[in-house]
């Protein structure tokens, strides 16, 4: 006769099975949560490692003491500015020009992208502190004024990266002062600096805002063909390099003193491929979207200047002027085929440059319409070509300031 199970025994067994099932669900949930956490952390690390701005600007700042210590007897030249300086000035070629004249010059490319004057002034303040502490001076400093980085439109965009830039660029003493005044903000900045790879949540969530809206429609065929040719030319150039290195990364190279690449070290094959790559940029289908992005993000054609950014730029001038034997503000060449000013915009820019000289005593050299720089020497609407453009402008700078550096 089969044994019978009492109702109490059945309930106990059911509760045991139910408890085991609940534990399994909790365990699976825990594993799933750990997996998602690891995935998010890994994705964050990957994105952070591929945002080069922090690495370049921190290398620039860290190198200032070494810059002075390694070159006590040499004349030192610093060209400071935005990505237009980063793309347009080659220290190796500049120094070689003076070496051929029997002069010992060492120059540095202190250009970095995605920083408006509000954040650039943190870097110039750091340079000033380091040089004043060492008792050394720069023999020549050239500070780029970038008109479309000083507009109200650019100020709005800068709000997205404010936490990141302040966390990375401010000194520890300045961060501590912020923490004392506003603990929530101070701890947030310290968290970004020490625990988030220097990348703020606002920056990660706004990547597409910075780079422009994502177009999910089918791309324009002409644009797609031009972009594909550009990518093909890039691959062809990189394949000619002996070790597969990429000279177009965002890292500040100590060996090249911030420059992009030393063409004297390239083979004929690499040089030919490099010039083909540069030529592939010059296509209307690529230029027009680039111009519209500059209009949207920087008001490049209207130049409605933001006063707080103007004041920040004046602070930069005063910082570098205090530690330089000779200093000038420079307007870099403009791609006049695409960036065309009305007479009213030009007057506005001229008036602002006159104000900078009046308030700082530092001269402004306007090279926006330099006769030796033509629109074919640009890779987009603002940046000089890494082929002929950077060579020509570097030589122009050397010739322009030869007399200053020979004094």
Secondary structure, DSSP 8 states (H G I E B T S, - for coil): ------HHHHHHHHHHHHHHHHHHHHHHHHHHHHHHHHHHHHHHHHHHHT-THHHHHHHHHHTHHHHHHHTSSSEEEEEEESHHHHHH--HHHHHHHHHTTT--EEEEEEE-SS--HHHHHHHHHHHHHHHHHHT--BSEEEEE--GGGSBHHHHHHHHHHHHHHHHHHS-HHHHHHHHHH-HHHHHHHHHHHHHSTT--HHHHHTHHHHH-----S---HHHHHHHHHHHHHHHHHHTTSTT---TTSS---TTTTT-S--GGGS-HHHHHHHHHHHHTT--HHHHHHHHHHHHHHH-TTT--B-HHHHHHHHHHHHHHHHTBSSEEEEE----TTT----HHHHHHHHHHHHHHHHHH---EEE-TT-TT--GGGBSSSSSB-TTHHHHHHHHHHHHHTHHHHH-
